[in-house]
Amino acid sequence: MSYKILEWIDARTDSGAFSEPYDQLNAKGQAACDTRLLYLRDQQPHMWRDPSAKKLDWSKDCDCKDIYEIRFLANNVPQRPMGYFGPNKNEFTIVIWVTHKGKQYTPKEFCAIAKKRWAEVRNGNAITREVEID
């Protein structure tokens, strides 16, 4: 079973939560991302774990509950596109791209942003677009 990878789209700018940061990566970084996505899209959610992905379930912050981060290194920085399984069966929707360095996530408020965008997707108030994987 293969998952369709989607991205949340900013309706004001038509920029994607995945495609805009992806386009800023160098060729080696894009290849690392593509490799990770090609692997993960064929895995069941219970197989999304270190080192390829990780489900966040921080007891200290309920906004982070059930977010999955896709993990890879690009441009010498750990990259973390994040999202949720859904809204439909066999879909994964990336709602934010985060970087992680020295135990610091950027942007710091990524959990709240992700939760808000995911609610928009689930309620049908957000645009999504399929991510093209080479």
N, C-alpha and C positions, 0 to 999 in steps of 0.2 A: 504494500500500500504506500502510495506516495502522497506527501502533503503539498498543497499549493501554498507558496509563500506570498503573502500580501504585505503591503505597507500602507500605513495611515497617511493621508494626503491633507496638507493644510489648504483648506478651501479658498483662503484669501490669496495665497501665493502660488498654488498648484505645485508646491515643493513637497517631496516625499520624505518621510521619516527615515527611510533607508537610502533612497537614490541620491539625495543631495550629499550626505556624508560619504557615501560610497564613491561618488565621482571625485571627491577630494583625495582619495587614497592613490598612492603610486601603483604602478602595474603589479608589483610583487604583493602589495597589500590587497589589491582587488582579487588576485589569484588565490590568496589565503582565504579571503571571504567566500569566494565562489566554491572552493574546495569544501569548506565547512558547511555551506548551505546544501551542496549536492549530497553530502553525507547525511546531514540531519533530516532532509526532507523525506528520506526513505526509512526513518526510524520512528518507532512508536514513542509516545511521550515519556514512558518510563525509561527509555534508553537515552533521553536527553540529559546527560550528566557529564561531570568532569572527565576529560579536559575539554570536550567539545561544546558543552552547554551546561547550564546549571539552573535549577528552579530556586528562585528566591522565596524564602519563607521566614522572614525576620519577625520574631515574636515582638520585638520592640517597635515595629512600624507596620501596622496593618495595611498601609498603602502598598507595601511591597509584596503582599501575599499573592502567590500564584504567577508572578512575573517570571518568565524564562529569559535568561541571557544567553546569547550566542557568543562564544568566546574564541578570539583569535588575536594575533599580534600583527600590527601593520604600522608602518612609519615609526617603528620603535615604541609604540604605545599600545597597551592592551585595549582592544576594541570590544564593545559590548552592545551590539544591537539587541533590543529587548522587546518582548511582546508576549502574546497569549495565544493559546490554541483556540481557534474559532474565528469568526462567529459561527461558521458552518462546519459540518463534519469534514475532516481531512484538510483543514486550513490552519495556518499559523499566521498571525498578523503582527508585524513589527510596528510598534507605536512610538518608539524613541530610540535614538542612538546615543550611547553613553561611552565615555572613555574612563579607564580605571588605572590609576597609578598611585603607588604608595598608600594603599588603603583609602584613597579618595576617589569618589565618583564625580564626574563632571557631565551634566549639571548636578548639583547637590540635591535638588528637589525632584530628581528623576522619578521617584516612586509616585508622587502626587500627580506629576504630569502624565505618566503612563496610565495611572488609574483613571484620570479624567478622559484621556483619549480613548481608552478601551470602552468606557461607558458610552461615549459618542458612537463608536463602531457598533456596539451591541444594540443600541437604541435606533440604529439606522440614520443617525444624524451626522455621520462622517463618510467621506469618500475614501475608498480603498482602491489600490491598483496592484496587479500581480507583479512581482519582482521577476525580472528576466535573469536567469542564471545561465551563464555560458558554459 
